[in-house]
Amino acid sequence: MDIVRQSLAITLVFALLWAALWLLRRKGAIRPRLGKDRHEPQRLESRGRLALGAQHSLHLIRAGDREVVLAVHPAGVTVVCDLSAAAASQLSKPT
């Protein structure tokens, strides 16, 4: 008898979770995404990182068609410079 009550309780919980998920999808609050769309270009990409110390680093980030150098520190993030595509390709070439 106890197993039947526990099974019914678990079934009820799963039914409530399913109903909440269905309602959220229907209202548009969440969008299910099963896998990464390989045809969609990445909008934000980390191109490189240089650690300057324990809490300081420089990051080269590509956002769309722009490349930006960011300084990350304990007080936040600072934009160091915005690179054009030509300058970024010259920067990434080994000397």
Order of alpha helices (4+ residues) and beta strands (2+ residues): alpha-beta-beta-beta-beta-alpha
